[in-house]
Amino acid sequence: MKFVRTFVFILGITLFVGSSAHKKSMSCREIIEHMLDSIKNIKTQACSIKATERIGKSILIAECYIKINVSPRKIYFHSPEKGVELLWVEGTNKGNALVHSKTIPLMNFDLDPYGSILRKDQHHTLFDLGSPYIGITIANTILKAPKDFDKHFTYAGTLIWNNRECYQIIVSYPDYKYIEYITKRGETVNSIAHKLSTSDYKIRYKNDLSSYFGSIKEGKKLTIPIPYSNKAIMYIDKKTYIPISITVYDEEGLYEAYEFTSMRVNPTFKSDEFLKSYKGYNF
């Protein structure tokens, strides 16, 4: 009996310690590290997106459905509201996106992903769709100033969003500012934005380049926001560690917000699902 009582006592201590460790709150850094690991492990992704973006002085809202294969990169985009379907597959179609619009149902178009038509009234290119871009942006922020993590990232507790329990992370940049940048040979607004981890759209808007998407003359002075924004709020799904809501602010207020629903991570796509002949597409 003494052995049994001792065993029960030890078992109780073990369960208590284990339970306490399980309930221990994760640190902000641990949450972000888990998020980056989860995003890094994404091979395929499908979800619906509600995008809210400030274009000029107006707030525009659009909804779409996307399917992504990370490597080789394959993208399917569908906007039911606008009646637009887009298909882009790495190494095909001379790098252009195949686009179908219900307004011209008998024709498809080959369009430059970086061109004025696909970029009109858009903060991002089609290559920035999905979680991998978010992960790259956050990772670059940390890599540029690893010792400043606690200065930029704050854990604000949990909440329920769209019936999902989420970690709430606030990302702030007290040193947010505009700098002068001198362009180099062959640079585009997009290449500069990626190099400096800032907003492609805002560079064009602030420098009166809103409708221009080509190379910029060498030596041109640009006003550029550093970093991307001064505040962002992320909701990270507590089960998957994938961000499902991101709201971004700048000096003027709301800049953009993205809500990801019906999220599927690493689904198995059919072999012809990124072909224009796939059943259900209108190409």
Secondary structure, DSSP 4 states (H G I P E B T S, - for coil): -HHHHHHHHHHHHHHHHHHHHHHSPPPHHHHHHHHHHHHHT-SEEEEEEEEEEEETTEEEEEEEEEEEETTTTEEEEEETTTTEEEEEETTSGGGPEEEEETTSTT-EEEE-TTSHHHHTT-SS-GGG-SHHHHHHHHHHHHHH-GGGHHHHEEEEEEEEETTEEEEEEEEE-TT-EEEEEE--TT-BHHHHHHHHT--HHHHHHHTT-TT--SBPPTT-EEEEEESS-SEEEEEEETTT--EEEEEEEETTEEEEEEEEEEEEES----TTTTSTTSTT---
